[in-house]
Amino acid sequence: MAIRAKITITLTASAMAAAATAHTGATGVVLDRMNGMTAIRDIVAELAPMMQRTVPYDAFTVSEGARVISSHAGEKMLSLFPEDSLEGVTYARSEIWESWQDFESLAEDLEIYADALSAAARNGLQPAENMAAMDHSAMAAQPAPPAEKVFTIAELMGYAENPGEIAASRAVAEPTEPALDLTKLAADDLFNRISGTCSSCHAQFRAGRS
């Protein structure tokens, strides 16, 4: 079997596993959105070692993984959060609907960054010697974390003890900034933006860290 075929099967299996291991007791739209969030988490977990340079980088895997994230973001994600869907087993907080525009913006950002990563996967990683001096002039407030810092999946996804701190360290620019062509960025820069968006969203709108 071709390597790329194996990779595609692995990515598909991750999404299927998300559905198979859905939270006990969840049904309907709540179950659907839990499956979607779990699929995103699994892809982040799969890509993180590449971005942290602990396993070889593979552009095809990154591109396909980003496509999976995109498929669960944007309007698709928003459609799974209708009003009054807090009944039963759910980690969603009422703040989602109280601050809907903020939640909508994060969902859209996630889709934009994921689409950009899918296209930019061929760019590879930022050269290690340049990581500490990356130009983040188009990014908001705080700089990216030092190159030697390796985040856990819990931190990347906003499940850590201090998700607000992780979100702040992953500060990102508005994806629609006209002067910035996201598809020209390094893959790990875009991955950081994706994980920062997830972390920010979970810090504001998700109850619990499991």
KEKE-3310 file (N, C-alpha, C; in steps of 0.2 Angstrom, whole numbers, plus 5000, padded with zeros to 4 digits):
npx = (5004:5003:5012:5006:4992:4991:4993:4982:4972:4975:4972:4958:4954:4956:4946:4935:4937:4935:4921:4918:4922:4914:4907:4899:4882:4879:4869:4861:4863:4873:4881:4886:4893:4903:4909:4915:4924:4932:4938:4946:4954:4961:4968:4976:4984:4991:4998:5006:5019:5026:5027:5034:5046:5049:5047:5049:5045:5030:5023:5011:5004:5002:4994:4983:4978:4975:4965:4955:4953:4948:4936:4928:4926:4922:4907:4901:4904:4898:4884:4882:4879:4866:4854:4849:4855:4860:4857:4858:4873:4886:4900:4899:4897:4886:4890:4894:4882:4879:4890:4890:4896:4909:4912:4908:4918:4930:4927:4927:4940:4947:4944:4949:4963:4966:4963:4973:4984:4983:4986:4998:5006:5017:5027:5034:5043:5047:5064:5075:5085:5080:5069:5067:5068:5058:5048:5035:5028:5015:5007:4997:5001:5009:5024:5028:5030:5046:5058:5062:5052:5040:5024:5011:4997:4986:4988:4989:4976:4969:4966:4973:4980:4981:4973:4971:4984:4991:4984:4986:5000:5000:4996:4988:4986:4973:4965:4961:4969:4974:4987:4994:4998:4993:4996:5009:5016:5026:5023:5022:5020:5007:5001:5003:4994:4982:4981:4982:4969:4960:4964:4960:4947:4942:4946:4937:4924:4922:4918:4926:4941:4943)
npy = (4994:5011:5024:5037:5033:5025:5035:5043:5034:5033:5046:5046:5036:5042:5051:5043:5036:5046:5047:5034:5034:5043:5054:5047:5046:5057:5064:5067:5084:5088:5077:5076:5088:5085:5075:5081:5090:5081:5075:5086:5088:5076:5077:5088:5082:5072:5080:5088:5082:5083:5097:5101:5095:5082:5071:5066:5078:5078:5084:5080:5073:5084:5093:5086:5083:5096:5099:5091:5097:5109:5105:5104:5116:5134:5138:5125:5121:5131:5128:5117:5122:5126:5137:5135:5122:5115:5105:5089:5079:5089:5100:5113:5130:5143:5155:5155:5158:5170:5178:5177:5182:5183:5169:5165:5172:5165:5152:5155:5159:5148:5140:5147:5148:5134:5130:5138:5132:5119:5123:5128:5118:5113:5122:5119:5119:5133:5138:5131:5139:5151:5153:5158:5171:5175:5185:5193:5204:5206:5200:5199:5208:5198:5189:5173:5157:5152:5143:5131:5127:5115:5111:5102:5092:5094:5107:5114:5112:5119:5113:5114:5118:5132:5139:5151:5157:5150:5152:5166:5166:5161:5171:5178:5185:5195:5184:5189:5200:5211:5213:5202:5186:5172:5159:5159:5157:5148:5131:5128:5140:5143:5132:5135:5146:5139:5131:5141:5147:5137:5135:5148:5148:5137:5141:5151:5146:5133:5120:5112:5100:5088)
npz = (5000:4996:5004:5005:5004:5016:5025:5023:5027:5040:5045:5042:5050:5062:5063:5063:5075:5084:5083:5088:5101:5107:5120:5133:5134:5127:5114:5098:5092:5101:5103:5090:5089:5099:5093:5082:5089:5095:5084:5079:5090:5089:5077:5079:5089:5082:5072:5080:5085:5073:5071:5082:5080:5084:5077:5059:5047:5037:5023:5016:5025:5034:5027:5023:5036:5040:5032:5037:5050:5045:5040:5051:5056:5056:5048:5049:5062:5069:5066:5074:5086:5091:5099:5116:5118:5128:5136:5145:5142:5140:5136:5133:5137:5143:5139:5126:5118:5124:5120:5106:5094:5097:5098:5085:5078:5082:5077:5063:5061:5064:5053:5043:5046:5046:5032:5026:5031:5025:5012:5014:5018:5011:5012:5023:5039:5050:5049:5061:5067:5065:5073:5085:5082:5074:5063:5070:5067:5061:5070:5085:5100:5111:5109:5100:5108:5116:5105:5111:5120:5123:5120:5128:5122:5129:5133:5121:5116:5125:5138:5149:5165:5166:5154:5149:5149:5140:5129:5128:5125:5113:5105:5091:5074:5066:5054:5042:5039:5026:5022:5025:5018:5022:5016:5013:5025:5037:5041:5054:5060:5056:5062:5075:5076:5074:5085:5095:5093:5096:5109:5115:5112:5120:5133:5135:5132:5135:5147:5159:5157:5152)
capx = (5000:5007:5013:5001:4986:4991:4992:4975:4968:4976:4968:4951:4953:4956:4940:4930:4938:4932:4914:4917:4923:4910:4905:4893:4876:4877:4865:4859:4868:4878:4885:4889:4899:4908:4913:4919:4929:4937:4942:4951:4959:4965:4973:4981:4989:4994:5003:5010:5026:5030:5028:5039:5052:5051:5046:5050:5039:5027:5019:5005:5000:5000:4989:4976:4976:4972:4958:4950:4951:4944:4929:4924:4927:4918:4899:4900:4905:4892:4878:4881:4878:4860:4852:4846:4857:4864:4854:4861:4880:4889:4905:4898:4895:4881:4894:4894:4877:4880:4895:4890:4900:4916:4913:4908:4924:4935:4926:4929:4947:4950:4943:4954:4970:4966:4963:4979:4989:4982:4989:5005:5010:5023:5032:5038:5044:5052:5071:5076:5089:5076:5062:5067:5068:5053:5045:5028:5025:5008:5004:4995:5003:5014:5028:5027:5034:5053:5058:5063:5046:5036:5017:5007:4991:4981:4990:4988:4969:4966:4963:4978:4978:4980:4972:4972:4991:4993:4980:4990:5006:4999:4992:4987:4983:4967:4967:4959:4973:4976:4994:4997:4996:4994:4998:5016:5019:5028:5017:5022:5017:5000:4999:5002:4988:4976:4981:4980:4962:4957:4965:4956:4940:4941:4947:4931:4918:4921:4918:4930:4947:4944)
capy = (5000:5017:5028:5042:5030:5024:5041:5045:5029:5035:5052:5044:5032:5046:5054:5037:5034:5051:5045:5028:5035:5049:5054:5043:5049:5063:5062:5073:5089:5088:5071:5078:5093:5082:5071:5086:5093:5076:5074:5091:5086:5070:5079:5092:5077:5069:5084:5092:5080:5086:5104:5101:5092:5076:5066:5069:5082:5076:5089:5077:5072:5090:5096:5082:5084:5103:5098:5088:5102:5114:5102:5104:5123:5138:5137:5118:5121:5135:5125:5112:5125:5130:5140:5130:5115:5114:5099:5083:5079:5094:5104:5119:5135:5147:5161:5154:5162:5177:5181:5173:5185:5181:5162:5165:5174:5160:5147:5157:5160:5141:5137:5151:5145:5127:5131:5141:5127:5114:5125:5130:5113:5112:5127:5116:5122:5138:5135:5131:5144:5158:5152:5163:5178:5175:5191:5192:5211:5206:5196:5203:5208:5194:5185:5166:5155:5151:5137:5125:5125:5110:5111:5096:5092:5098:5115:5116:5113:5123:5109:5114:5122:5139:5139:5158:5159:5147:5156:5172:5165:5159:5177:5178:5191:5194:5180:5193:5205:5211:5213:5195:5180:5166:5153:5160:5156:5141:5127:5128:5146:5142:5127:5138:5150:5135:5129:5146:5148:5132:5136:5153:5146:5132:5145:5156:5143:5126:5118:5105:5099:5081)
capz = (5000:4996:5010:5006:5006:5023:5029:5022:5031:5047:5046:5042:5056:5068:5063:5065:5082:5088:5084:5091:5108:5110:5127:5135:5136:5123:5109:5093:5090:5106:5101:5083:5090:5103:5088:5078:5093:5096:5078:5079:5095:5087:5072:5083:5093:5076:5069:5085:5085:5068:5072:5088:5077:5087:5071:5053:5044:5031:5020:5014:5031:5037:5022:5024:5043:5040:5029:5042:5055:5042:5039:5057:5058:5052:5048:5051:5069:5071:5065:5079:5093:5091:5105:5120:5117:5134:5140:5145:5143:5136:5139:5131:5142:5141:5137:5119:5115:5127:5116:5100:5089:5098:5096:5078:5075:5083:5072:5057:5061:5064:5046:5039:5047:5043:5025:5025:5033:5020:5006:5015:5021:5007:5014:5028:5045:5050:5051:5068:5069:5065:5076:5091:5079:5069:5062:5071:5067:5060:5075:5091:5107:5113:5104:5100:5114:5113:5101:5115:5123:5119:5123:5128:5119:5134:5133:5114:5115:5131:5143:5154:5172:5165:5147:5147:5148:5134:5123:5127:5122:5106:5102:5083:5071:5062:5048:5036:5038:5019:5021:5026:5014:5026:5013:5013:5031:5038:5043:5061:5062:5055:5067:5082:5076:5075:5092:5099:5092:5100:5116:5116:5112:5126:5139:5136:5131:5137:5154:5160:5153:5150)
cpx = (5004:5007:5007:4994:4986:4990:4985:4970:4969:4972:4960:4949:4952:4949:4934:4931:4935:4924:4913:4918:4920:4908:4899:4887:4874:4873:4864:4865:4874:4883:4889:4895:4904:4913:4918:4925:4935:4941:4947:4956:4964:4970:4978:4987:4993:5000:5008:5017:5030:5032:5033:5045:5054:5050:5047:5043:5037:5022:5012:5001:4997:4994:4983:4974:4972:4965:4953:4948:4946:4936:4925:4924:4921:4910:4897:4899:4899:4885:4877:4880:4872:4858:4848:4848:4862:4862:4858:4869:4883:4894:4904:4895:4890:4884:4894:4889:4877:4885:4896:4895:4908:4917:4913:4915:4930:4934:4928:4937:4950:4949:4948:4961:4971:4967:4970:4985:4989:4986:4996:5009:5017:5028:5036:5038:5049:5059:5072:5080:5086:5070:5062:5066:5063:5049:5037:5025:5018:5004:5002:4999:5009:5017:5026:5032:5041:5053:5058:5057:5042:5029:5014:5000:4986:4982:4988:4980:4965:4963:4968:4976:4976:4979:4973:4979:4993:4990:4984:4996:5006:4995:4993:4985:4977:4969:4966:4963:4976:4983:4998:4994:4998:4997:5006:5020:5021:5023:5017:5019:5009:4997:4998:4996:4982:4976:4979:4972:4958:4958:4961:4949:4938:4941:4940:4924:4917:4922:4922:4936:4948:4943)
cpy = (5006:5021:5033:5039:5028:5030:5044:5041:5031:5041:5050:5040:5036:5049:5049:5036:5039:5049:5039:5029:5041:5048:5051:5047:5055:5060:5069:5077:5089:5083:5073:5083:5090:5078:5075:5088:5087:5075:5080:5090:5081:5072:5083:5087:5074:5073:5088:5089:5083:5093:5105:5098:5086:5070:5069:5072:5079:5080:5086:5076:5079:5093:5092:5083:5091:5103:5095:5093:5107:5112:5102:5111:5127:5137:5130:5118:5125:5132:5119:5115:5129:5132:5134:5123:5114:5108:5093:5084:5084:5098:5111:5124:5140:5154:5160:5158:5169:5181:5178:5176:5183:5173:5161:5167:5169:5154:5148:5157:5153:5138:5141:5148:5138:5127:5133:5135:5121:5116:5126:5124:5112:5117:5124:5120:5128:5135:5136:5137:5151:5158:5158:5170:5179:5182:5190:5199:5211:5202:5201:5203:5204:5190:5177:5163:5153:5144:5131:5123:5120:5109:5104:5097:5096:5105:5117:5117:5116:5119:5110:5118:5129:5141:5146:5160:5156:5150:5163:5171:5163:5165:5177:5184:5189:5190:5184:5199:5205:5210:5206:5190:5174:5160:5153:5158:5149:5137:5127:5134:5146:5137:5130:5143:5145:5133:5135:5148:5143:5133:5142:5152:5142:5136:5149:5152:5136:5125:5112:5105:5092:5080)
cpz = (5000:5002:5011:5007:5013:5027:5029:5027:5038:5049:5047:5048:5062:5069:5065:5072:5086:5089:5088:5099:5110:5117:5128:5137:5131:5117:5104:5092:5095:5104:5094:5085:5094:5098:5084:5082:5094:5090:5077:5084:5092:5081:5075:5086:5087:5073:5074:5085:5079:5069:5078:5086:5081:5082:5065:5050:5038:5028:5019:5020:5034:5033:5023:5031:5044:5037:5033:5047:5051:5041:5045:5060:5055:5053:5050:5059:5072:5071:5070:5086:5092:5098:5109:5119:5122:5139:5139:5145:5138:5140:5137:5137:5139:5138:5129:5116:5118:5123:5110:5095:5090:5096:5089:5075:5076:5078:5065:5056:5061:5057:5042:5040:5045:5036:5023:5026:5028:5014:5007:5018:5017:5009:5020:5035:5045:5052:5058:5071:5069:5069:5082:5088:5074:5069:5064:5071:5065:5065:5081:5097:5108:5108:5105:5106:5111:5110:5105:5119:5119:5123:5123:5124:5123:5134:5126:5113:5121:5136:5149:5160:5170:5157:5145:5145:5142:5128:5122:5123:5115:5102:5094:5081:5068:5055:5042:5035:5030:5018:5022:5022:5019:5023:5012:5019:5032:5041:5051:5064:5062:5061:5074:5082:5077:5082:5097:5099:5096:5107:5119:5117:5118:5132:5140:5136:5133:5144:5155:5156:5151:5143)
residu = (MET:ALA:ILE:ARG:ALA:LYS:ILE:THR:ILE:THR:LEU:THR:ALA:SER:ALA:MET:ALA:ALA:ALA:ALA:THR:ALA:HIS:THR:GLY:ALA:THR:GLY:VAL:VAL:LEU:ASP:ARG:MET:ASN:GLY:MET:THR:ALA:ILE:ARG:ASP:ILE:VAL:ALA:GLU:LEU:ALA:PRO:MET:MET:GLN:ARG:THR:VAL:PRO:TYR:ASP:ALA:PHE:THR:VAL:SER:GLU:GLY:ALA:ARG:VAL:ILE:SER:SER:HIS:ALA:GLY:GLU:LYS:MET:LEU:SER:LEU:PHE:PRO:GLU:ASP:SER:LEU:GLU:GLY:VAL:THR:TYR:ALA:ARG:SER:GLU:ILE:TRP:GLU:SER:TRP:GLN:ASP:PHE:GLU:SER:LEU:ALA:GLU:ASP:LEU:GLU:ILE:TYR:ALA:ASP:ALA:LEU:SER:ALA:ALA:ALA:ARG:ASN:GLY:LEU:GLN:PRO:ALA:GLU:ASN:MET:ALA:ALA:MET:ASP:HIS:SER:ALA:MET:ALA:ALA:GLN:PRO:ALA:PRO:PRO:ALA:GLU:LYS:VAL:PHE:THR:ILE:ALA:GLU:LEU:MET:GLY:TYR:ALA:GLU:ASN:PRO:GLY:GLU:ILE:ALA:ALA:SER:ARG:ALA:VAL:ALA:GLU:PRO:THR:GLU:PRO:ALA:LEU:ASP:LEU:THR:LYS:LEU:ALA:ALA:ASP:ASP:LEU:PHE:ASN:ARG:ILE:SER:GLY:THR:CYS:SER:SER:CYS:HIS:ALA:GLN:PHE:ARG:ALA:GLY:ARG:SER)
# end
